[in-house]
């Protein structure tokens, strides 16, 4: 079924900044607690997640915090616009179109009750498919994965530090609907319905000339869609060292942390 054409690129800026693509990556992917709290790891993260969220946490950790050695892996799939469910409905509706095309092409050649009935079946199938097809336009989904083979975190008021290596992969897919496809489906449906209504050889010839091989005998073909799926992805590998220190002010204490990274 040649419904869609896939086009991919692996440009980090396109992934993170593409307008309307809704491919933003979750900030707290590497910490289940932070994700459950709406991505609040900047203020509520632990010493083990401090290098990723906020290195200053290494110097303001709770007193019971101790040196931590952790291996972390996480994965997330996000379909905020229900693209997968919509795509399933589009596929189911398209199966009805394919069945109608098969029935038409298997019927005896020429204007006859069999091809006329199959044309009516095709017109009836194209309506729901057209409606479902339009629901997926400009919808997107995303997936993210993160892994750190080792994170070493040593909290401290005077000097907290952490060493880590990590990799993450982010990918997003977006269905880009072409307005010409809706016009194509509407034209296909109208031509099939016209022949189903009249049974006229001239209407059959017009249907075949536009969507088949032409003439009184033809095999109707699937619509040639211009819509496509855009897929963007990026993989980032990094090694970093986090440093932090607590400072005492006149009315409150505060901490400063930095995390130089090598990509």
Beta strands, then each sheet from edge to edge (+ up, - down):
strand 1: 5-9
strand 2: 68-78
strand 3: 140-154
strand 4: 160-176
strand 5: 228-248
strand 6: 253-262
sheet 1: 1+ 5+ 4- 3+ 2-
sheet 2: 1+ 5+ 6-
end
